[in-house]
Amino acid sequence: MLSRTADHLFWMSRYTERAENTARMLDVNYQTSLLPQSTAVAHLGLQGLLSISELLLAYQKLYGAITPEHVMQFMVSSQENPSSIVSCLKAARENARAVRGTLTTEVWETQNQTWLEVQRLISTSDFERDPSQFFEWVKFRSHLSRGVTVGTMLMDEALHFMRMGTFLERADNTARLLDVKYHAVESDFFGAANEKDLEYDFYHWSAILRSVSGFEVYRKVYRDVIRPERVAELLILRPDMPRSLHASLREVVTNLTLVSDDRASETQRHAGKLLAELQYGRIEEILATGLHAFLTQFLDRVSHIGAHVGREFLMSAPA
């Protein structure tokens, strides 16, 4: 496959997944903002959302003070933010258009229709009246895109590059979503906490689980009250949780193997090493060294894997 074609397919899938995960992060913040909390805690949540996405400086340059309305606008519809939902869906559609002949009609029409519909929703300000409903729509369109891709595309290199892009982006964003917890509150609830803190902690972790469609999964797997260490284990180490770091890296490695002719590939070595650590790791070890530190290091390593993919297989590696 031409590296230019692989590049467009890879980034089409990454941008689609990024739009969905941006919606998930915004939904977590929106749902937790409805809980009783001080202005300071609410401000920290918004600042954390921007910091985790590495967009705080870009936001401050455009808007200055952090307000819920401006953060929502910046993350949903701003053309100045390349990671906003609208920017991601536009980029996904443009990448799809560039390789229209490689895609099935169903895949192209899904991408194109999503772009046309999001423009209508933004122009009519529908998302402002009910942000949660808009975020659910974004997630649904991403689900539809993946389903149509798997259901209609030939199982060749084109599909493997698309899947690789999807799961590399998912690994990155699941780690960022989990890290929202440590920017949204002032204290670490893994230690001692008062009753009010524990009550807030419960609802916060519940919102995170629901944002990754993991609330029912948690109940089925652990059959227990929601405990932070169990949530972390579910989203990091469980191989049967679709959005966990372990499951995402496994898909990345599988698709890397299918497109690589070089068994000594540096990309495969880095990805395989990270997968092995997730496969044989224990949540107690991660928590002992610090969850935030672990997630920060994980994000750095995923970024390096993405850069290796760009150098080894693609014509470029956009940010």
N, C-alpha and C positions, 0 to 999 in steps of 0.2 A: 504494500500500500504506500502511496506517496505520503511523505511526511506532512505536506501541506493539508491533505485530506484528513489524516489522523489528528492533526492539530485542531482543525475545526470541529471534528466529532468529539474529541476529548473536552474542549472548552465549552461546547454546546451543552454537554451533560453537566459539567461543573457549574456553569452559570444557572442552569435549571435547578440543580440541587442547592446552590447558594441562595437563590430566591426563596426556596422553601424553608431553609434553615434560618434565614433572616426573619421570615415570618414567624417561625417557632420561637426565636429569641425575643422578638417584639411581643409575642403573645404571653410569654412568661412574665415579662416586665409589666404588661398591661394587666394581667390577672393579679399579680402581687400588688400592684398599685391600688387595687380595689380593697385590699385589706387595711384594717386600721394601722396606721403608722405615722411617724412624725415626718415633718417636711424635710428634715435632714436625711432621714433614711430613704425617702423617696428620691431626693436629689442624688444620693449615692448610687441608687439603683440605675438612674439614667446615665450618670457619669460612668458607671461600670459597664453598661451596655455599649457605650461609645468606645471606651478604652479596650474592651475585649475585642472589638471589631477593628481596633487600631485606627479609629476615625475621630478621636477626640480633638486633635489639632485641626483637622479639616473642618469639623463642625464649628469650633470656636472662631475660625477664620471667617466663616459665613454668617454665623448668628450671634456670636459672643456668649451671652448668658445661656445656661442650660434650662430649657423649659420643656414640659411634656409635648406641647403642640409642635415646637420646632424640631424636637428629636423625632417625633413621628413623621413629620414632613421630610426631614433629611433622610431617614432610613427607608421610607416608603416610596416617595415620588421624586426626590431631588435628582435632577440630571447632573448636578455637580458631584454627586456621590456615586462612584462606579460600582459600589456594593449595595446600592439601594435596590429594592425589589423591582422597580420599573427598569432601572439600568441593567439589572441582571437578565430580566426577561427580554429586553431589547437585544442584548448581546447574544443570548441564546438563539434568538430568532435570526440574527444576522449570520451567526456561524452556521445555522441550519441552511440558510439560503445559499451560502457559499458552496455547500456540498449537496445541493438539492438532488442531484442525480444519484448520489450514494444512498439516500434515504428512501424508505417506502413512502407512498402517498399519505398513508395514515400518520406517520411520524411528522412529516412536514406540515400537514394540515393542523395537527395538534399544536405544534409550536407557533404557527402563524395565527391560529385562532386565539391562543392564549395572549399573544401580544396585542391583537386587535381589541380583545375584551378588556384587558387591563387598562388600556388607554381610555376606554369608555367609562370604566369604574372611577378612574382618577379624575376625569373631566367633569363628572357629575358629583364628585365628592362623596360617593356612596360609602367609601371606607371610613370616612370621618364619623358617620352616624353610628356605625357598628364595626369597630376595628376587628373584633374577634371573628365576625362573619367573613370579613375580607381575608384575614389570615387563613381561615379554613378553606376559602376558595383557592388561595395560592397553593396550599398544601394539596388540595384535590387535583389541581392542574399538573402539579409535579408528579403525583401518583399516576395520573392518566398518561403522562408522557413516558414514564418508565414502563408502564404496562403495555402500551402500544409498541414501544421499542422492542421489548422482549417477545411480544406476541407476533410481530410482523417482520422483524429484521432477520436476515440470514445470519446464522451463527458463525460468522467469520471475523476477521480482524477488526472490521468496522464496529461490530457490536462489542468486541473486547475493549477497544479504546474508549467507547462510550461508557461501559461499565466501570472501567478503571477510573475515569474522571468522576463518575458519580460517587464511588465509594471513597476515593481519596478526599473529595470535598466533604463527604459525610463524616469521615473520621475527624477532620479538622473542626467542623462545626459542632459535633457532639462534644468534643473537648471544650470548645468555647462556651457552649451552652451550660455545661456542668460547672464551668468556672464562674458563670454569672453569680452563683451563690456567694462566692467570696468577695464579690464587689458590691453586692446588693445589701449586705448587712455589715455591721460594725464588729461583731464578735464571732468567734468560731464556736459553733454549737456542738462540736465533737467532744468538747470538754464539759465542765459543769455549767449549768445554765439555770436561770430561775424559771418559774412556771410560765410567765408571760413569754419569755424567749422560746421555750419549748413549744408553746402553742403556735407562735409565729413560724417557728422552724417547720412544724408539721405541715402547715398550709403552703409554705414556700416550696418544700420538697414535693408536695402533692402537685403543685402547679408545674414543676419541672417534669415530673413523671407524665402528666397529661400532655405536656407539650411534645413529648417524643412518643406518644401513644403507648406509654409504658405503665400506666396506672393498673390496668387489669392484669398485665403481665406480671407486675410486682406481686399482686395479690395471689396469683396462681403459683408463682415460684416460691415465695417466702411464707405465705399464709401468716403474716405477722403485721403488727403496726408498722407504720413507715418509719424506718430508722436511717439516718444519713449514711452510715457505713454500708447498709444494704443497697441503697440507691446508687452509691458510688460503685459498688461491686457489679450491680446489674448493668450500668452504663459503660463500664470499663472492661470487665473481664468475662462477662457471660458470652459464650460463643453462639448461644441460641437466641439472643436478643438482637433483632435486626439492625438497630441503630447503635449498638455498642461499638467501642473502639476495636475490640477483638474481632467481631464479625466483619466490620468494615475493612480492617487490614487483611483479613483472610481473603476477602474478595479481590482486593488490590493485588495481592501476591498471586492468586489464581490466574487473574487476567494478564498480569505481567508475564507469567510463565508461558501463557498461550501465544503471546506476540513476540517473545524474545527467542532469538536463535543462539544467543550467547549465554551459556549456562554460568559463566563467570561474571555476568553483568553486575556492575556496581549497584545499579538500581535494585536488582533482585536481592543482592546481599544486604543492603540497608533495610529494605522492606521486610525481608525474611527474618532478620535479627530482631526488629521491632515486634514482629508477629510472635516470635518465640518467647519474648519477654512477657507479652500479654497472655500467651498460652499457658505459661508455667508460673506466672506471677500470682501473688496472693494479696488480697485487699489489705490485710494487716500490715504487710511490708510497705505498701504504698502509703497508708495513713501514717505509719511511723516516721516516714521521711517527709511527709507533708503533701496533701493532695494538690494544693496549688502549685507547688514546685514540680510535682510529677506532671501535671497537665501542661505547664509552661514548657517543660522539656519535650513532652510529647508533641506539642505544636511545632516546636523547632525542627524536630526530626521528620515530621510529616511534610513540612515545608521543604526540607532538603530532598526528600523522596520526590516531591513534585518537580523540583529543579533538575534532578537526575533524569526523570522521565522526559522533561523538555529537551535536555541535551542529547539523550540517547535515541529518542524516537520522533520528536516533533521539530517543527521548523523554528518555533519560538516558545517562550514560556511567559505569557502575560501574568500580571499580578492579580 
